[in-house]
Amino acid sequence: MLSTISGALVDSRDEFKNLCCRKDYTLLVFPELSDTEATIALADGRIGIENAATCKIRQIVSGGQTGADRAALDWALLHGVPHAGWCPKGRLAVDGPLPAHYQLRETASAGYRQRTRLNVECSDATLVLNTGSLDGGTLQTVRFAKTLAKPHLVIQLDEVPQEMAVHTIQQWLMDGPYPVLNVAGPREEKRPGIYARVSTLLDACFPSQRCIRAPEIYK
C-alpha cells in the first residue's frame, strides 16, 4: 500500500509506477522503514512508499513450461507485470502448445536447450526456484547462468523456510538491481506442487502487487 511521509499521497499504484519510470526521482531508504521498503521522492514533492524489490522489477521472463515457469508467467499476468521470454518452436510444452496469451517468442529449435540459454541471456538475472535435486533443465539453467556470467540465485523451496526465502530474494533484488528477471525451475510433472509453491512465494516476495485479473482466466 502506498502511504506518505510528507507531502501529498501519490493517487494510485498505476500513477506511482509511471512516475517511477521517469528520471526525476530519487530513491531513498529511511531507518524507520523495514529493509524491504523504500521511498520515492518525486520532483514535484510527492512521496510514496513502496516495496523496494517490486520497484526494481520491470519484466518477468520465463520459458512457459508447466510448473515453476508457468507459475511465474501466470503471476505476472495476474498482477499486471510485463512478461516475455523464449519457448521452443511450436510453442512446445509438456501439456501441449503454449496458449497465445503468453507473449513468448519461438526459437528456431523444437528442443528446450536453446530457449533456456536465451532466457538467461536476455535477462538481467535468473531466479531458480527448485525442490528436490537440482537436475535436468533446472540444472542447465544454472550452468548457462555461470557460463554467461549472469547473476543468479537458487532457492531450495523444500529446504529453506518461506520467510528466509522471501528475505533472501528481496535483498538480492535490491542489491542488483535486476529489472528484467528470469524465473525458472522444474516442471510440474517432475516436482508435483511446484506451481503452487512458486506462486505463493512470489506473492510473499511482492506483497504490494495488486491482483488485477481473476485467476481463473489463466487456468
N, C-alpha and C positions, 0 to 999 in steps of 0.2 A: 504494500500500500504506500502511496506517496503521502508525505507529510511535509511540514515546514520547520525550519529552524528560525528563519526570519523572512520577511517579505511575503509576497502572495504565493499561494499554492499553485503549482502547475495544474491546469484544469483537468487533464486526463492523461492516462498512460500513453495513448497514441501521440498526444502533443509532446509528452516528455521524451518519447523515443525519437520523434522527429527532431527535437531540439538537440538531443544527444548526438545526432549525426552532423550537426553544424560544427564549425571551427571555433565559435566564440564562447566556449565554455571552459571551465576549469574543474578538474576532478580533485576533490578534497576529501580527506579522511579525518574525522574528529574523534578524539579519545573516548568521548562519551557514547559513541556508537560501537556496535559489535564489529569484529574484524571482517565481516562479510557485508557490511553496509558502507556506503559512501554517499557523498552529496554532490550534486551537480550545481555549481554556481554559474548561472547564466548571465550573459552580458547585460540583460535588462533588469537584473537584480533579483529575479525569482530563484528560489532554491527548492529542489526536490530531493528526497531521499529514496534511493533505490538499491536493490541488491547489486553489489559491485560486479559480481561474476556475470549476472544477467546483462548488465550494461555492455559488457565487452563481447558478447556473442552476437554476431550478425547473421550467421547462417549455420545450419546443421547439414553435414554431408554424411551419406551412408549408401551402402550398396544395394539395399532393398531385399535382402534375403529374409526369410522368416526368422523370428527370434529377436536378437538384440538390434540388428539393422532396422527391422520393420518397426520395432518399438520406438526407436529414435525418430524415424520419419513420421510416424503417427503422432508422436508427442509434438513435433514441430508443427504439423498441420493443425492440431487441436489448439495450439497456443499462439498461432499467428507468427511463428518464427520462419523466415525463409529457409527453404531446403534445396539441396542439389545433390549431385553425385553421379557416379557411373554404374551401369549394370551391364551384364553380358548381352551379346547380340540376341535379339528376340525377346528382350526383357525377361530373361530366364530367371526363374526362382523355383524352389522345390515344390511350391504349391501352385505352379502354373505361371503364365506370363504376368508380369507386374502390372497392376492396373494403371490407367493413364493419369490418375490424379497425383501419382508420384512423379515429380518432374525430374526424372533421371535421364541421362544420355546413354545410348547404347555404345558399347565398344565394338571393334571390328571382330573380336573373338567371342565365341559362344562359351568359352571357359571363364572361370572365376578369377584366375590369377591376374589378368590384365586390369580388370576393374578394381581389384583390391589395391594394386600398385597406384593406379590413377587417383583413387580416393585419398590415399595417403599423400600423394604428391601434390594434389591441388588444394589441400587443406593446410592451415597454419599449424595444426597439431591433431593428434589422434588420441581419443579416449577409448580404451579397450575395457569392456565390462564382461567379465568371464565368471563361469563356475566350473568346477572340475579341473581336469588337466588342461593346460594351455597347448592346444594342438590344432591340426587342420588349418583351415583358413584363418582362424584367430591367431595362431602362431605365425602364419605367413604375414599377417598384417604387422605384427611386431617386428618381424625380420625386415620388412620393407621400410618401416619407420627408422630402424637402425641404419640400414644401408643408405637411405636417403638423408640421414642426419636430421630427421624431423622430430620435434618434441612429441613425446608420447607418455601416457600414464596407463598402467594396468591395475585394475581393481578386481580382486577376487571376491565376488559378492558372497560366496559361501564361507569365507574366512574372516572378513572384516565386518564389524558391526556397522549398521547403516549410518549412524551418527558420525563415526570416524570416516567412513567413505565420503559422506557429504562434505565434511570439513576439508578433507584432503583434496577433493575435486575443486571446491570453491577457492581454496588457497592457490592451487595450481593454476587455475584460470586467471586469477588476479595477478599472479606473478608473471604471466605471459607477456602481454595479452595474446589470446588466440581467437580472433573474431570469427574465423571460419573453422569450425570444429568437426572433425570426422569422428563418428561414433561407430564402434564395431564390436563384434562379439559372436558367440556361437549361434547356430540356427536352433529353432525351437525343437525340431525333431531329435536333435542330438543332446540338448540340455532342456528338457521339459520345464516350463515355468520361467525361463529366462526373459521372455517378453514382459511378463508381469513385473519381474524384479527390476528390469531396466526402466520401465515406465514409472514405477514407484520411486526409484532413486532419482530420476530426472525431476519429478515433482518436488522431491525433498530438496534437491540442489537449487532449484529455482522457484521458491515459494511465491514470488511476486508475479510470476507468469500467470495471467488470467486465461482460463479456458474460454474460447470464443466460439467453439463449434461443438455440437453434440457428438460424443464419442462414437455412437452407433453409425454415423455417416461413413466412417472409415473402417468399419469392421468387415 
